[in-house]
Amino acid sequence: MKKASALLIGLALMLLFQAGSALADSKMDGVISDVIGVPYLTAGTTTKGFDCSGFTMYVFKKLGVSIPHASSSQSKLGKKVAKDDLIAGDLVFFNTNGRGISHVGIYVGDGKFAHSSSSKGITISGLSDSYYIKRYVTARRVMSPETFEKYADEPSDEVVDQDAA
């Protein structure tokens, strides 16, 4: 029993630090970090469970940006961004069902994006992961430069208790 507990604690710490390496210290990163691990829920838009577009809608609402609850609708917002020009906060879109845009996530930097996975809930994945690299379609920048600077680029004003981490 002790070995199992130690293994679970070690796994939890590993996942915590893995997410931390992809997420910096901006307000957007804090919103995303707070919901890592929330389960997938079809049509979910709350911390009880999210689908992919419900997750992006939730995060952007916390940042003062209103977006619709459908990945295909979100893919028509803002300005198209080349994959090589992605910045934190850009929406990234995938075709996971063979019928066009069907999945969305938020680029968090370092080639990674946050999203609601049907098997893992809210998680961080790599754009170069074999599953996603084949299904990537496009990206859109929906935040204004001012919103980006305020929420996705600037360090958070929140005091972080390093001893609690």
Contacts in CASP RR format, 6 or more apart in sequence:
PFRMAT RR
TARGET T0000
AUTHOR 0000-0000-0000
METHOD contacts of the structure
MODEL  1
MKKASALLIGLALMLLFQAGSALADSKMDGVISDVIGVPYLTAGTTTKGF
DCSGFTMYVFKKLGVSIPHASSSQSKLGKKVAKDDLIAGDLVFFNTNGRG
ISHVGIYVGDGKFAHSSSSKGITISGLSDSYYIKRYVTARRVMSPETFEK
YADEPSDEVVDQDAA
15 36 0 8 1.000
16 165 0 8 1.000
18 124 0 8 1.000
19 33 0 8 1.000
19 36 0 8 1.000
19 124 0 8 1.000
20 33 0 8 1.000
21 110 0 8 1.000
22 108 0 8 1.000
22 109 0 8 1.000
22 110 0 8 1.000
22 112 0 8 1.000
22 114 0 8 1.000
22 124 0 8 1.000
23 29 0 8 1.000
23 30 0 8 1.000
23 32 0 8 1.000
23 33 0 8 1.000
23 108 0 8 1.000
23 114 0 8 1.000
23 124 0 8 1.000
24 88 0 8 1.000
24 155 0 8 1.000
25 155 0 8 1.000
25 156 0 8 1.000
25 160 0 8 1.000
26 88 0 8 1.000
26 151 0 8 1.000
26 152 0 8 1.000
26 153 0 8 1.000
26 154 0 8 1.000
26 155 0 8 1.000
26 156 0 8 1.000
27 63 0 8 1.000
27 150 0 8 1.000
27 151 0 8 1.000
27 152 0 8 1.000
27 154 0 8 1.000
27 156 0 8 1.000
27 157 0 8 1.000
27 158 0 8 1.000
28 59 0 8 1.000
28 63 0 8 1.000
28 88 0 8 1.000
28 89 0 8 1.000
28 106 0 8 1.000
28 151 0 8 1.000
28 152 0 8 1.000
29 88 0 8 1.000
29 108 0 8 1.000
29 152 0 8 1.000
29 156 0 8 1.000
30 156 0 8 1.000
30 158 0 8 1.000
31 59 0 8 1.000
31 62 0 8 1.000
31 63 0 8 1.000
32 59 0 8 1.000
32 106 0 8 1.000
32 108 0 8 1.000
32 114 0 8 1.000
32 122 0 8 1.000
35 47 0 8 1.000
35 50 0 8 1.000
35 55 0 8 1.000
35 58 0 8 1.000
35 59 0 8 1.000
35 122 0 8 1.000
36 114 0 8 1.000
36 122 0 8 1.000
36 123 0 8 1.000
36 124 0 8 1.000
37 120 0 8 1.000
37 121 0 8 1.000
37 122 0 8 1.000
37 123 0 8 1.000
38 47 0 8 1.000
38 48 0 8 1.000
38 49 0 8 1.000
38 50 0 8 1.000
38 116 0 8 1.000
38 121 0 8 1.000
38 122 0 8 1.000
39 49 0 8 1.000
39 121 0 8 1.000
40 49 0 8 1.000
40 50 0 8 1.000
40 51 0 8 1.000
40 116 0 8 1.000
40 117 0 8 1.000
40 118 0 8 1.000
40 119 0 8 1.000
40 120 0 8 1.000
40 121 0 8 1.000
41 48 0 8 1.000
41 49 0 8 1.000
41 50 0 8 1.000
41 51 0 8 1.000
42 51 0 8 1.000
43 51 0 8 1.000
43 54 0 8 1.000
43 69 0 8 1.000
44 50 0 8 1.000
44 51 0 8 1.000
44 54 0 8 1.000
45 51 0 8 1.000
45 54 0 8 1.000
45 57 0 8 1.000
45 58 0 8 1.000
45 69 0 8 1.000
46 58 0 8 1.000
47 58 0 8 1.000
49 116 0 8 1.000
49 121 0 8 1.000
50 58 0 8 1.000
50 116 0 8 1.000
50 121 0 8 1.000
50 122 0 8 1.000
51 116 0 8 1.000
52 71 0 8 1.000
52 103 0 8 1.000
52 104 0 8 1.000
52 105 0 8 1.000
52 115 0 8 1.000
52 116 0 8 1.000
53 68 0 8 1.000
53 69 0 8 1.000
53 70 0 8 1.000
53 71 0 8 1.000
53 73 0 8 1.000
53 74 0 8 1.000
53 104 0 8 1.000
54 69 0 8 1.000
54 116 0 8 1.000
55 105 0 8 1.000
55 106 0 8 1.000
55 114 0 8 1.000
55 115 0 8 1.000
55 116 0 8 1.000
55 122 0 8 1.000
56 67 0 8 1.000
56 71 0 8 1.000
56 74 0 8 1.000
56 91 0 8 1.000
56 104 0 8 1.000
56 105 0 8 1.000
56 106 0 8 1.000
56 115 0 8 1.000
57 67 0 8 1.000
57 68 0 8 1.000
57 69 0 8 1.000
57 74 0 8 1.000
59 106 0 8 1.000
59 114 0 8 1.000
60 66 0 8 1.000
60 67 0 8 1.000
60 142 0 8 1.000
60 143 0 8 1.000
61 67 0 8 1.000
63 143 0 8 1.000
63 147 0 8 1.000
63 151 0 8 1.000
63 152 0 8 1.000
64 147 0 8 1.000
65 142 0 8 1.000
65 143 0 8 1.000
65 147 0 8 1.000
67 73 0 8 1.000
67 74 0 8 1.000
67 77 0 8 1.000
67 142 0 8 1.000
68 74 0 8 1.000
68 77 0 8 1.000
71 93 0 8 1.000
71 101 0 8 1.000
71 102 0 8 1.000
71 103 0 8 1.000
71 104 0 8 1.000
72 100 0 8 1.000
72 101 0 8 1.000
72 102 0 8 1.000
74 91 0 8 1.000
74 93 0 8 1.000
74 104 0 8 1.000
74 140 0 8 1.000
74 142 0 8 1.000
75 91 0 8 1.000
75 93 0 8 1.000
75 101 0 8 1.000
75 104 0 8 1.000
75 137 0 8 1.000
75 138 0 8 1.000
75 140 0 8 1.000
76 140 0 8 1.000
77 91 0 8 1.000
77 140 0 8 1.000
77 142 0 8 1.000
78 140 0 8 1.000
78 141 0 8 1.000
78 142 0 8 1.000
79 140 0 8 1.000
79 141 0 8 1.000
80 138 0 8 1.000
80 139 0 8 1.000
80 140 0 8 1.000
81 87 0 8 1.000
81 90 0 8 1.000
81 139 0 8 1.000
81 140 0 8 1.000
81 141 0 8 1.000
82 139 0 8 1.000
83 127 0 8 1.000
83 136 0 8 1.000
83 139 0 8 1.000
86 92 0 8 1.000
86 107 0 8 1.000
86 109 0 8 1.000
86 111 0 8 1.000
86 139 0 8 1.000
87 107 0 8 1.000
87 109 0 8 1.000
87 141 0 8 1.000
87 148 0 8 1.000
87 152 0 8 1.000
87 153 0 8 1.000
88 107 0 8 1.000
88 108 0 8 1.000
88 109 0 8 1.000
88 148 0 8 1.000
88 152 0 8 1.000
88 153 0 8 1.000
89 106 0 8 1.000
89 107 0 8 1.000
89 108 0 8 1.000
89 141 0 8 1.000
89 143 0 8 1.000
89 148 0 8 1.000
89 152 0 8 1.000
90 106 0 8 1.000
90 107 0 8 1.000
90 139 0 8 1.000
90 140 0 8 1.000
90 141 0 8 1.000
90 142 0 8 1.000
91 104 0 8 1.000
91 105 0 8 1.000
91 106 0 8 1.000
91 107 0 8 1.000
91 139 0 8 1.000
91 140 0 8 1.000
91 141 0 8 1.000
91 142 0 8 1.000
92 104 0 8 1.000
92 105 0 8 1.000
92 106 0 8 1.000
92 107 0 8 1.000
92 113 0 8 1.000
92 127 0 8 1.000
92 136 0 8 1.000
92 138 0 8 1.000
92 139 0 8 1.000
93 101 0 8 1.000
93 103 0 8 1.000
93 104 0 8 1.000
93 105 0 8 1.000
93 136 0 8 1.000
93 137 0 8 1.000
93 138 0 8 1.000
93 139 0 8 1.000
93 140 0 8 1.000
94 101 0 8 1.000
94 102 0 8 1.000
94 103 0 8 1.000
94 104 0 8 1.000
94 132 0 8 1.000
94 135 0 8 1.000
94 136 0 8 1.000
94 137 0 8 1.000
95 101 0 8 1.000
95 102 0 8 1.000
95 103 0 8 1.000
95 135 0 8 1.000
95 137 0 8 1.000
96 102 0 8 1.000
96 103 0 8 1.000
96 135 0 8 1.000
100 137 0 8 1.000
101 137 0 8 1.000
101 138 0 8 1.000
103 115 0 8 1.000
103 135 0 8 1.000
104 115 0 8 1.000
105 113 0 8 1.000
105 114 0 8 1.000
105 115 0 8 1.000
105 116 0 8 1.000
106 113 0 8 1.000
106 114 0 8 1.000
106 115 0 8 1.000
107 113 0 8 1.000
107 127 0 8 1.000
107 139 0 8 1.000
108 114 0 8 1.000
108 124 0 8 1.000
111 126 0 8 1.000
111 127 0 8 1.000
111 128 0 8 1.000
112 124 0 8 1.000
112 125 0 8 1.000
112 126 0 8 1.000
112 127 0 8 1.000
113 124 0 8 1.000
113 125 0 8 1.000
113 126 0 8 1.000
113 127 0 8 1.000
114 122 0 8 1.000
114 123 0 8 1.000
114 124 0 8 1.000
115 122 0 8 1.000
115 123 0 8 1.000
115 125 0 8 1.000
116 122 0 8 1.000
116 123 0 8 1.000
117 123 0 8 1.000
117 125 0 8 1.000
125 132 0 8 1.000
126 132 0 8 1.000
127 133 0 8 1.000
127 136 0 8 1.000
143 151 0 8 1.000
143 152 0 8 1.000
END
